[in-house]
Amino acid sequence: MHAENSDTLQDNASKNVEPLNEPKADAATTESSEQVDDAVEKNAPQEQLEHSWSSLAAERHQLIRLAPLPADRETGLRPLLFGTFGRVSRHSDSQSMLKLTVELTNQKATKGFNQLEVWVDHERKEIRFLPEEGFRTEPANRGLGRFMIAMAARWAKQKCAHYTVQNTPLLSKFVPNDNARLRRDYALQAQGFTVSYEDGVQMRANCSAPRVSQIHTDWNNEKIRIIETPETADILQTADKNMREQEVQLKKLAEQVEFLRRDDNSLRFTITMLVVFAVFQAALLIWMATR
């Protein structure tokens, strides 16, 4: 009896020990899995925000005027152009984004051109410019690059003037010749950036600025000008008035052309009759002389 009781106690003890160890292992596994899930959840929103914000369309639009400039040997004619300057911005606790676009009237937009993004990392206190493959404008040599960088700097200086600026590589494959490279470097330096080359042949370059506050917010107003709504109304009214005046002038010119055409027809008829009469008179004189 004592042996049976001891065996029974040992079995119960072994049964009681096993359930005590299993929950501890399960708790550790659960805690580690929860930590992994929390890390994934913390990283996922930032990537999702960056992806979703990049595809946003412009929400605010303004009319811009590109002044006519003399023809350039490389870029060709530079006539008067009007376009739409669009912007959209988003903010969160960890980052902010500004997206600028320019669309010109009667011109098909080329993918990757006339688009500039500014991403602000509030945790690192750093901003970076996108697209990473290079900021390009079309048409070239019209002041669009300086204009868009200046507008981006105005937005960034409102709350992030003390933030640092991430270096941006300048790819040589987007520069067709040395003149275009010099224009690019001049535009960046005029906005407060520093252009440094990594090699002697000036093929690899970086664009940098110590702080956002050192990026200039002005541009060449003689080339590009933002037209506000009241000024737009004045321009449309003036254009409508000029069109009406030209229509009146065209109508007067058309009446003059029609009058001259009728006069020309009458002159032609008179000349024809004179020729016929002269021929008849000559024939009559010949007939009388022969008789």
C-alpha positions in Angstrom: 0.0 0.0 0.0 2.8 2.4 0.9 4.6 1.5 -2.4 1.4 2.1 -4.4 0.9 5.4 -2.6 4.4 6.5 -3.3 4.1 5.6 -7.0 0.9 7.6 -7.2 2.5 10.6 -5.5 5.4 10.5 -7.9 3.2 10.3 -10.9 1.1 13.2 -9.7 4.2 15.2 -9.0 5.6 14.5 -12.5 2.3 15.5 -14.0 2.2 18.7 -11.9 5.8 19.7 -13.0 5.2 19.4 -16.7 2.4 21.9 -17.0 4.4 24.5 -15.0 7.3 24.6 -17.6 5.1 24.7 -20.7 3.4 28.1 -20.0 6.7 29.7 -19.5 8.0 28.7 -22.8 4.8 29.8 -24.5 4.9 33.2 -22.7 8.5 33.9 -23.9 7.6 32.9 -27.5 4.5 35.1 -27.4 6.5 38.1 -26.1 9.2 37.7 -28.8 6.5 37.4 -31.5 4.7 40.5 -30.2 8.0 42.5 -30.3 8.6 41.5 -33.9 5.0 42.5 -34.8 5.4 45.8 -33.1 8.7 46.5 -35.0 7.0 45.6 -38.3 4.1 47.9 -37.4 6.4 50.8 -36.6 8.3 50.5 -39.9 5.4 49.8 -42.1 3.5 53.1 -41.8 6.5 55.2 -42.8 7.0 53.1 -46.0 3.3 53.2 -46.7 3.2 56.9 -46.2 6.1 57.5 -48.5 4.6 55.3 -51.2 1.1 56.8 -50.9 2.3 60.4 -50.7 4.5 60.1 -53.8 1.5 59.3 -56.0 -0.6 62.3 -54.8 -1.8 64.7 -57.5 -1.5 68.5 -57.1 -4.2 70.1 -55.0 -3.3 73.8 -55.4 -2.7 75.4 -58.8 -1.3 78.7 -59.9 -0.8 80.2 -63.3 2.8 81.0 -64.3 4.1 83.0 -67.2 7.4 82.2 -69.0 8.6 85.4 -70.6 9.7 85.2 -74.3 13.5 85.2 -74.6 15.9 85.4 -77.6 16.4 82.2 -79.5 19.2 80.0 -78.1 21.6 78.0 -80.3 21.1 74.8 -78.3 17.6 75.1 -77.0 16.1 76.8 -80.1 13.2 79.2 -79.9 12.0 80.5 -76.6 8.5 81.9 -77.1 6.0 83.2 -74.6 4.5 80.3 -72.6 1.9 79.8 -69.9 1.7 76.9 -67.5 0.2 75.5 -64.3 2.2 75.4 -61.2 0.8 72.7 -58.9 1.7 71.7 -55.3 0.6 69.2 -52.7 1.9 68.7 -49.1 1.4 66.2 -46.3 2.5 66.1 -42.7 2.8 63.5 -39.9 4.7 63.3 -36.6 7.7 61.7 -38.2 7.9 63.3 -41.7 6.5 65.8 -44.1 6.4 66.0 -47.9 6.0 68.7 -50.6 5.5 67.8 -54.2 5.8 70.5 -56.9 4.8 70.1 -60.6 4.8 72.3 -63.7 2.6 71.6 -66.7 2.8 73.9 -69.7 -0.2 74.5 -72.0 -0.2 72.9 -75.4 2.8 70.8 -74.5 2.8 67.1 -73.7 4.4 66.4 -70.3 7.4 64.1 -70.3 7.6 61.6 -67.5 10.2 62.5 -64.9 10.4 66.2 -65.9 9.2 69.3 -64.1 8.6 67.4 -60.9 10.3 68.1 -57.5 9.7 66.4 -54.2 11.0 67.5 -50.7 10.9 64.9 -47.9 11.5 66.0 -44.3 12.6 63.5 -41.7 11.6 65.2 -38.3 13.4 62.5 -36.3 16.7 63.0 -38.0 16.0 66.7 -38.7 17.0 66.2 -42.3 15.5 67.0 -45.7 16.1 65.4 -49.1 15.2 66.3 -52.6 13.7 63.8 -55.0 13.6 62.3 -57.6 16.8 60.5 -56.8 17.7 60.0 -60.5 17.8 63.7 -61.0 15.7 66.8 -61.1 15.1 67.8 -64.8 13.1 70.6 -66.4 11.6 71.0 -69.8 11.9 73.3 -71.7 15.5 73.9 -70.7 17.2 77.2 -70.1 13.9 78.9 -69.2 14.5 79.3 -65.4 12.1 76.5 -64.3 14.8 74.8 -62.1 15.6 77.8 -60.0 11.9 78.7 -59.7 10.9 75.3 -58.3 13.9 75.0 -55.9 13.1 78.5 -54.6 9.5 77.6 -54.0 10.5 74.4 -52.2 13.0 76.3 -50.0 10.2 78.8 -49.0 8.0 75.9 -47.8 10.9 74.1 -46.0 12.1 77.3 -44.2 8.7 77.8 -42.5 9.4 75.1 -39.8 12.6 73.3 -40.9 15.1 76.1 -41.4 17.6 74.5 -39.0 17.4 71.0 -40.6 20.3 69.6 -42.5 20.2 68.9 -46.3 21.1 65.5 -47.6 23.7 65.5 -50.4 22.3 64.9 -53.9 24.4 63.2 -56.6 24.4 65.0 -60.0 24.3 62.4 -62.8 26.3 63.3 -65.9 24.1 61.2 -68.2 21.3 63.8 -68.1 23.7 66.6 -69.2 24.2 66.6 -73.0 27.2 68.9 -73.1 29.4 71.2 -71.1 27.2 74.3 -71.7 24.3 72.5 -70.1 26.4 71.4 -67.2 27.6 74.9 -66.6 24.0 76.2 -66.7 23.0 73.5 -64.2 25.9 74.3 -61.8 25.2 78.0 -62.1 21.5 77.5 -61.2 22.3 75.4 -58.2 25.0 77.8 -56.9 22.6 80.7 -57.4 20.2 79.0 -55.1 22.8 78.5 -52.4 24.0 75.0 -53.1 27.6 73.9 -53.3 28.6 71.8 -56.4 31.7 69.7 -55.8 33.3 67.3 -58.3 34.8 64.0 -57.3 37.1 63.6 -60.3 39.3 65.9 -62.5 37.2 65.3 -65.7 34.1 66.7 -63.9 31.9 63.6 -64.5 30.8 62.8 -61.0 29.5 65.7 -58.8 27.5 66.2 -55.6 25.1 69.0 -54.7 25.1 70.0 -51.0 23.9 72.6 -48.6 24.7 72.8 -44.8 21.3 73.9 -43.7 17.9 74.6 -45.2 18.3 78.3 -44.1 21.1 78.7 -46.6 19.0 77.8 -49.6 17.9 80.9 -51.4 14.2 81.6 -51.9 14.4 84.0 -54.9 14.6 83.4 -58.6 14.8 85.3 -61.9 11.4 87.1 -62.0 12.1 88.4 -65.4 11.9 84.8 -66.8 9.1 83.3 -64.7 6.3 85.1 -62.9 3.4 83.8 -60.9 0.1 85.4 -62.0 -2.4 85.8 -59.2 -6.2 85.6 -59.8 -6.9 89.3 -60.1 -4.0 89.7 -62.5 -5.3 86.7 -64.5 -8.7 88.4 -64.8 -7.0 91.6 -66.1 -4.9 89.6 -68.6 -8.0 87.8 -69.9 -10.0 91.1 -70.1 -7.1 92.8 -72.0 -6.7 89.8 -74.3 -10.5 89.8 -75.0 -10.4 93.5 -75.8 -7.4 93.1 -78.1 -9.2 90.2 -79.9 -12.2 92.4 -80.5 -10.1 95.2 -81.8 -8.3 92.9 -84.1 -11.6 91.5 -85.3 -12.8 95.0 -86.2 -9.5 95.7 -88.0 -9.7 92.4 -89.9 -13.3 93.2 -90.9 -12.2 96.6 -92.3 -9.3 95.0 -94.1 -11.6 92.4 -95.6 -14.0 95.2 -96.8 -11.0 97.0 -98.4 -9.9 93.8 -100.1 -13.4 93.2 -101.4 -13.6 96.8 -102.7 -10.3 96.5 -104.4 -11.3 93.2 -105.9 -14.5 94.7 -107.4 -12.5 97.7 -108.7 -9.9 95.4 -110.2 -12.7 93.5 -112.0 -14.1 96.7 -113.4 -10.6 97.8 -114.6 -10.1 94.5 -116.2 -13.4 94.8 -118.1 -12.5 98.4 -119.2 -9.1 97.3 -120.4 -10.6 94.4 -122.3 -13.2 96.6 -124.0 -10.4 99.1 -125.0 -8.4 96.3 -126.5 -11.4 95.1 -128.5 -12.2 98.6 -129.7 -8.6 99.2 -130.7 -8.5 95.9 -132.6 -11.8 96.7 -134.3 -10.6 100.3 -135.2 -7.3 98.9 -136.6 -9.2 96.4 -138.6 -11.6 99.1 -139.9 -8.6 101.3 -140.9 -7.0 98.4 -142.7 -10.2 97.6 -144.5 -10.7 101.2 -145.6 -7.1 101.5 -146.8 -7.4 98.4 -148.9 -10.6 99.6 -150.5 
